[in-house]
């Protein structure tokens, strides 16, 4: 909690309703403000899942994937439309299906194979952001489909604003749909934004508030997700031109509390993790423990795993120039659990084992959540 006077941090009691817990700990300060002057961000939903169906890897799938990731959406699969019959049907509910392909001068791309696949798919939302002629046809045949302007213009450039706004609003509706989050609207009349969105808003101002040396990346590690924010200048082979200077990736399965088992599974499938556990002087039995030490180990593993995902070792979507990074900023719940030395130890292990380098970026801990406040302020100034 932050106002013009001070910043306070409190750990949530998950045995209580979030509003009751908040008012018990901070009620006197909250009651000092009118609803229109209270702003809230949350990652309580852990992100949405999407399945993307496109026509080419080089344009439609690539552009839609870029927009989805940078809207905080978790991509469970991408499907090349001409091979759609070869893809299996996801067993879990998909939050949003994105269909994209073709420029507006060309239609007749999508047909029966798409309809057949969608009939078998369990999804909550579907949006078409491809060529206009197919958009008109599909909107008549696919119930509940939202049609937005093509994300690929006639010069094959990306047009991201409409789809990004749609996905951001879906994320917002998902937050509002959570029973424990709904109660927070009793104390605010403003939109509750996702935490990754708010943190990303702060990045242009970080170097003015911290001793950060560009280029830098920011890791936000907490209970629901692990998020990484980065400058587009750091992307290897980054040839998508957008207006935003910074992008973000949200890893839904690398949270320490809500997705603990997924984090452990990812660790167990990383060939270097057992060596890392030896380095930390623990065994894999730590995964079975419910202790402060076990939480620390999981936090350290999340740092290592997310760095692996953006390196050449285990590329998730992007490959960053990690040897060019001068600073790594750490925010989120991890700053209340790990010391600077414990974080720096993991980063040094990563660079030595994965990057085979002695490179040591400066580590900055945002232990007061100042960056979240900075992002909220930046959002308000833009309104």
C-alpha positions as CSV (number, residue, x, y, z in Angstrom):
1,X,0.0,0.0,0.0
2,X,1.4,3.4,-1.0
3,X,0.3,7.0,-0.7
4,X,2.1,10.3,-0.7
5,X,3.3,9.7,2.8
6,X,4.7,6.2,2.9
7,X,4.7,2.7,1.5
8,X,3.6,-0.3,3.6
9,X,3.9,-4.0,2.9
10,X,1.8,-6.7,4.3
11,X,1.7,-10.5,3.6
12,X,-1.8,-11.7,2.7
13,X,-3.5,-14.2,5.0
14,X,-4.9,-16.7,2.5
15,X,-7.3,-18.1,5.1
16,X,-9.2,-14.8,5.1
17,X,-11.2,-13.0,2.5
18,X,-8.9,-10.5,0.7
19,X,-11.0,-7.5,1.5
20,X,-11.4,-8.5,5.2
21,X,-7.7,-9.1,5.5
22,X,-6.8,-5.8,3.8
23,X,-9.2,-3.8,6.0
24,X,-8.0,-5.5,9.1
25,X,-4.4,-4.5,8.3
26,X,-4.9,-1.2,6.5
27,X,-8.4,-0.1,7.1
28,X,-7.6,3.1,8.8
29,X,-5.6,4.3,5.8
30,X,-8.0,3.1,3.2
31,X,-10.9,4.9,4.9
32,X,-9.1,8.2,4.5
33,X,-9.6,8.1,0.7
34,X,-12.6,8.3,-1.6
35,X,-13.3,5.4,-3.9
36,X,-12.2,7.4,-7.0
37,X,-8.8,8.0,-5.4
38,X,-8.0,4.3,-4.7
39,X,-6.1,2.4,-7.4
40,X,-5.5,-1.4,-7.3
41,X,-3.5,-3.9,-9.3
42,X,-3.6,-7.6,-9.0
43,X,-2.2,-10.8,-10.5
44,X,-4.6,-13.0,-8.6
45,X,-5.9,-14.7,-11.7
46,X,-2.5,-15.8,-12.9
47,X,-3.2,-14.9,-16.5
48,X,-5.3,-16.2,-19.3
49,X,-4.7,-19.1,-21.7
50,X,-4.9,-18.8,-25.5
51,X,-4.7,-21.0,-28.6
52,X,-3.7,-19.2,-31.8
53,X,-4.6,-20.4,-35.3
54,X,-2.8,-18.7,-38.1
55,X,-1.7,-19.1,-41.7
56,X,2.0,-18.4,-41.7
57,X,4.7,-18.6,-39.1
58,X,6.5,-15.6,-40.4
59,X,3.6,-13.1,-40.1
60,X,0.2,-14.0,-38.7
61,X,1.3,-16.5,-36.0
62,X,4.4,-14.5,-35.2
63,X,2.4,-11.2,-34.8
64,X,-0.4,-12.7,-32.8
65,X,2.0,-14.5,-30.5
66,X,3.9,-11.2,-29.9
67,X,0.7,-9.4,-29.0
68,X,-0.7,-12.2,-26.8
69,X,2.5,-12.5,-24.8
70,X,2.8,-8.8,-24.3
71,X,-0.8,-8.6,-23.1
72,X,0.1,-11.1,-20.3
73,X,-1.6,-14.0,-22.0
74,X,-0.2,-17.6,-21.7
75,X,0.0,-19.4,-25.1
76,X,-0.8,-23.1,-24.8
77,X,-0.3,-23.8,-28.5
78,X,0.0,-22.2,-32.0
79,X,-1.6,-24.0,-34.9
80,X,-0.6,-23.6,-38.6
81,X,-4.0,-23.7,-40.3
82,X,-3.1,-25.8,-43.3
83,X,-2.0,-28.5,-40.9
84,X,-4.9,-28.1,-38.4
85,X,-6.1,-31.7,-38.8
86,X,-2.7,-32.9,-37.5
87,X,-3.1,-31.1,-34.1
88,X,-4.6,-32.6,-31.0
89,X,-7.5,-30.9,-29.2
90,X,-6.4,-29.4,-25.8
91,X,-8.2,-31.2,-22.9
92,X,-8.4,-28.0,-20.7
93,X,-10.7,-25.1,-21.3
94,X,-9.1,-22.4,-23.4
95,X,-9.8,-18.9,-22.2
96,X,-9.5,-17.3,-25.7
97,X,-9.0,-18.6,-29.2
98,X,-7.3,-16.2,-31.7
99,X,-7.7,-16.7,-35.4
100,X,-5.5,-14.7,-37.8
101,X,-4.3,-14.8,-41.4
102,X,-4.2,-13.1,-44.7
103,X,-4.3,-9.5,-45.8
104,X,-7.6,-7.7,-46.4
105,X,-7.3,-8.1,-50.2
106,X,-7.4,-11.9,-49.9
107,X,-10.2,-14.0,-48.5
108,X,-11.5,-17.6,-48.7
109,X,-8.6,-18.9,-46.6
110,X,-10.6,-20.5,-43.7
111,X,-13.2,-23.1,-44.2
112,X,-14.5,-26.5,-43.0
113,X,-11.3,-27.7,-41.4
114,X,-11.5,-24.7,-39.0
115,X,-15.2,-25.2,-38.2
116,X,-14.6,-28.9,-37.5
117,X,-11.7,-28.2,-35.1
118,X,-13.7,-25.5,-33.3
119,X,-16.6,-27.8,-32.8
120,X,-14.4,-30.1,-30.8
121,X,-12.6,-27.3,-28.8
122,X,-13.8,-26.2,-25.4
123,X,-13.2,-22.4,-25.2
124,X,-14.7,-19.3,-23.5
125,X,-13.9,-16.6,-26.0
126,X,-13.0,-16.4,-29.7
127,X,-11.6,-13.5,-31.7
128,X,-10.8,-13.1,-35.4
129,X,-8.1,-10.6,-36.4
130,X,-7.4,-11.8,-40.0
131,X,-8.5,-10.7,-43.4
132,X,-11.8,-8.8,-43.7
133,X,-13.7,-11.1,-46.2
134,X,-13.1,-14.2,-44.0
135,X,-14.0,-12.2,-40.9
136,X,-17.5,-11.5,-42.4
137,X,-18.0,-15.2,-43.2
138,X,-16.8,-16.6,-39.9
139,X,-18.8,-14.1,-37.9
140,X,-22.0,-15.7,-39.4
141,X,-20.9,-19.3,-38.7
142,X,-19.1,-19.2,-35.4
143,X,-21.3,-18.3,-32.4
144,X,-19.9,-15.6,-30.1
145,X,-16.9,-14.7,-32.3
146,X,-15.6,-11.1,-32.0
147,X,-14.2,-9.6,-35.2
148,X,-11.5,-7.0,-34.9
149,X,-9.3,-5.2,-37.5
150,X,-6.6,-7.3,-39.2
151,X,-3.3,-7.3,-37.2
152,X,-1.4,-7.7,-40.6
153,X,-1.7,-4.6,-42.8
154,X,-1.3,-4.6,-46.6
155,X,2.4,-3.9,-46.2
156,X,2.7,-6.9,-43.9
157,X,3.3,-4.7,-40.8
158,X,1.9,-5.5,-37.4
159,X,-1.2,-3.5,-36.1
160,X,-1.4,-4.4,-32.5
161,X,-3.6,-1.9,-30.7
162,X,-7.1,-3.4,-31.2
163,X,-6.1,-7.0,-30.2
164,X,-4.0,-5.8,-27.3
165,X,-6.9,-3.8,-25.9
166,X,-9.3,-6.8,-26.4
167,X,-6.9,-9.2,-24.6
168,X,-6.2,-6.6,-21.8
169,X,-9.9,-6.2,-21.2
170,X,-10.4,-10.0,-21.1
171,X,-7.6,-10.1,-18.5
172,X,-9.4,-7.4,-16.6
173,X,-12.8,-9.2,-16.7
174,X,-11.1,-12.4,-15.5
175,X,-9.7,-10.5,-12.5
176,X,-13.1,-9.0,-11.8
177,X,-14.7,-12.5,-12.0
178,X,-12.6,-13.8,-9.2
179,X,-14.8,-13.9,-6.1
180,X,-12.1,-12.6,-3.8
181,X,-11.2,-9.7,-6.1
182,X,-14.8,-8.7,-6.7
183,X,-15.0,-7.5,-3.1
184,X,-12.3,-4.9,-3.7
185,X,-14.7,-2.9,-5.8
186,X,-16.3,-1.9,-2.5
187,X,-13.4,0.4,-1.9
188,X,-12.5,1.6,-5.4
189,X,-14.4,2.9,-8.4
190,X,-11.4,2.5,-10.7
191,X,-10.5,-0.4,-13.0
192,X,-8.3,-3.0,-11.3
193,X,-5.3,-3.5,-13.6
194,X,-3.1,-6.6,-13.9
195,X,0.2,-6.3,-12.1
196,X,2.3,-7.1,-15.2
197,X,0.6,-4.3,-17.0
198,X,1.3,-1.8,-14.2
199,X,4.9,-2.8,-13.7
200,X,5.5,-2.5,-17.5
201,X,4.2,1.1,-17.3
202,X,7.0,1.9,-14.9
203,X,9.9,0.8,-17.1
204,X,10.5,4.1,-18.9
205,X,11.0,5.8,-15.5
206,X,13.1,3.2,-13.7
207,X,16.5,4.6,-14.6
208,X,15.5,8.0,-13.2
209,X,14.5,6.5,-9.8
210,X,17.2,3.8,-9.4
211,X,20.9,3.3,-10.0
212,X,20.1,1.2,-13.0
213,X,22.5,0.9,-15.8
214,X,20.9,0.3,-19.3
215,X,20.3,-2.1,-20.7
216,X,18.3,-3.9,-18.0
217,X,15.7,-6.5,-17.4
218,X,13.1,-6.6,-14.6
219,X,12.0,-9.8,-12.9
220,X,8.7,-9.7,-11.0
221,X,8.5,-13.0,-9.0
222,X,5.5,-13.7,-6.7
223,X,2.9,-16.3,-5.8
224,X,0.9,-16.5,-9.0
225,X,3.3,-15.8,-11.8
226,X,6.9,-15.0,-12.7
227,X,7.1,-12.1,-15.2
228,X,10.0,-10.7,-17.1
229,X,10.1,-7.2,-18.6
230,X,12.7,-6.2,-21.1
231,X,13.8,-3.5,-23.6
232,X,13.1,-4.5,-27.2
233,X,16.7,-3.6,-27.9
234,X,17.8,-6.8,-26.1
235,X,15.8,-9.1,-28.4
236,X,17.9,-11.3,-30.7
237,X,16.4,-11.3,-34.2
238,X,13.6,-8.9,-33.0
239,X,12.2,-7.6,-36.3
240,X,8.7,-6.7,-35.2
241,X,8.3,-2.9,-35.1
242,X,5.8,-1.6,-32.6
243,X,5.3,1.7,-30.7
244,X,6.2,0.2,-27.3
245,X,9.8,0.4,-26.1
246,X,9.4,-2.4,-23.6
247,X,7.8,-5.8,-23.7
248,X,6.9,-8.4,-21.1
249,X,6.4,-12.1,-20.8
250,X,4.2,-13.7,-18.1
251,X,5.0,-17.3,-17.0
252,X,1.9,-18.6,-15.4
253,X,3.4,-21.9,-14.4
254,X,6.4,-20.4,-12.5
255,X,4.6,-18.9,-9.5
256,X,5.8,-20.0,-6.1
257,X,2.4,-20.5,-4.4
258,X,-0.5,-20.9,-6.9
259,X,1.5,-22.8,-9.5
260,X,4.0,-24.4,-7.1
261,X,3.6,-27.9,-8.6
262,X,4.2,-26.6,-12.1
263,X,7.3,-24.8,-10.9
264,X,8.6,-28.0,-9.4
265,X,7.8,-30.0,-12.5
266,X,9.7,-27.4,-14.7
267,X,12.6,-27.7,-12.3
268,X,12.7,-31.5,-12.4
269,X,12.9,-31.3,-16.2
270,X,15.8,-29.0,-16.3
271,X,19.1,-30.9,-16.5
272,X,21.0,-28.3,-14.5
273,X,18.6,-28.0,-11.5
274,X,20.1,-31.0,-9.6
275,X,23.5,-29.4,-9.9
276,X,21.9,-26.1,-8.7
277,X,20.3,-27.9,-5.7
278,X,23.7,-29.4,-4.8
279,X,25.2,-25.9,-5.1
280,X,22.5,-24.7,-2.6
281,X,23.3,-27.6,-0.3
282,X,19.9,-29.2,-0.5
283,X,18.4,-32.3,-2.2
284,X,15.2,-32.8,-4.2
285,X,13.5,-33.7,-1.0
286,X,13.2,-29.9,-0.4
287,X,10.3,-30.0,-2.9
288,X,8.2,-32.0,-0.4
289,X,8.8,-29.6,2.5
290,X,6.5,-26.8,3.7
291,X,9.1,-24.5,5.3
292,X,10.6,-21.1,4.9
293,X,13.7,-22.7,3.5
294,X,11.7,-24.6,0.9
295,X,10.0,-21.3,-0.2
296,X,13.5,-19.7,-0.5
297,X,14.7,-22.6,-2.7
298,X,11.6,-22.3,-5.0
299,X,12.2,-18.6,-5.3
300,X,15.8,-19.2,-6.3
301,X,14.7,-21.9,-8.8
302,X,12.2,-19.5,-10.4
303,X,15.0,-17.0,-11.1
304,X,17.1,-19.7,-12.7
305,X,14.2,-21.2,-14.8
306,X,13.0,-17.9,-16.2
307,X,16.5,-16.9,-17.2
308,X,16.8,-20.3,-18.9
309,X,13.5,-19.6,-20.8
310,X,14.8,-16.4,-22.4
311,X,18.3,-17.8,-23.2
312,X,19.5,-20.0,-26.0
313,X,19.2,-23.0,-23.7
314,X,15.4,-23.2,-23.4
315,X,13.9,-20.6,-25.7
316,X,10.2,-19.9,-24.8
317,X,9.4,-17.2,-27.3
318,X,12.2,-14.7,-27.3
319,X,16.0,-14.9,-27.0
320,X,17.5,-12.0,-25.2
321,X,21.1,-10.7,-25.4
322,X,21.8,-11.7,-21.8
323,X,25.5,-11.0,-22.0
324,X,24.7,-7.4,-22.9
325,X,22.6,-6.8,-19.8
326,X,24.1,-4.5,-17.2
327,X,21.4,-4.6,-14.6
328,X,18.7,-6.9,-13.3
329,X,15.9,-5.3,-11.3
330,X,14.0,-7.7,-8.9
331,X,10.5,-6.8,-7.6
332,X,7.5,-8.7,-6.2
333,X,7.2,-11.0,-3.2
334,X,10.7,-12.5,-3.8
335,X,12.2,-9.3,-2.4
336,X,10.7,-10.2,1.0
337,X,12.1,-13.7,1.0
338,X,15.5,-13.6,-0.6
339,X,18.5,-11.4,0.2
340,X,20.6,-9.7,-2.5
341,X,23.4,-12.2,-1.9
342,X,21.0,-15.2,-2.4
343,X,19.7,-13.7,-5.7
344,X,23.1,-12.8,-7.0
345,X,24.3,-16.3,-6.2
346,X,21.7,-17.8,-8.6
347,X,22.3,-15.3,-11.3
348,X,26.0,-16.0,-11.2
349,X,25.3,-19.8,-11.3
350,X,23.1,-19.2,-14.4
351,X,25.7,-17.2,-16.3
352,X,28.4,-19.7,-15.5
353,X,26.5,-22.9,-16.4
354,X,24.2,-21.7,-19.1
355,X,26.0,-18.8,-20.7
356,X,29.5,-20.1,-19.9
357,X,30.5,-16.6,-18.8
358,X,31.7,-14.7,-15.7
359,X,29.4,-11.8,-16.6
360,X,27.8,-10.3,-13.5
361,X,25.0,-7.8,-14.0
362,X,24.3,-5.5,-11.1
363,X,21.3,-6.6,-9.1
364,X,18.8,-4.1,-7.7
365,X,16.1,-5.1,-5.3
366,X,12.8,-3.2,-5.3
367,X,12.1,-4.3,-1.8
368,X,9.6,-1.5,-1.2
369,X,7.5,-2.1,-4.3
370,X,8.4,1.4,-5.5
371,X,8.2,0.2,-9.1
372,X,4.5,-0.8,-8.7
373,X,3.8,2.7,-7.4
374,X,5.8,4.2,-10.2
375,X,3.8,2.3,-12.8
376,X,0.5,3.3,-11.2
377,X,1.5,6.9,-11.3
378,X,2.6,6.6,-14.9
379,X,-0.8,5.1,-15.8
380,X,-2.6,7.9,-14.1
381,X,-0.6,10.6,-15.8
382,X,-1.4,9.1,-19.2
383,X,-5.2,9.3,-18.5
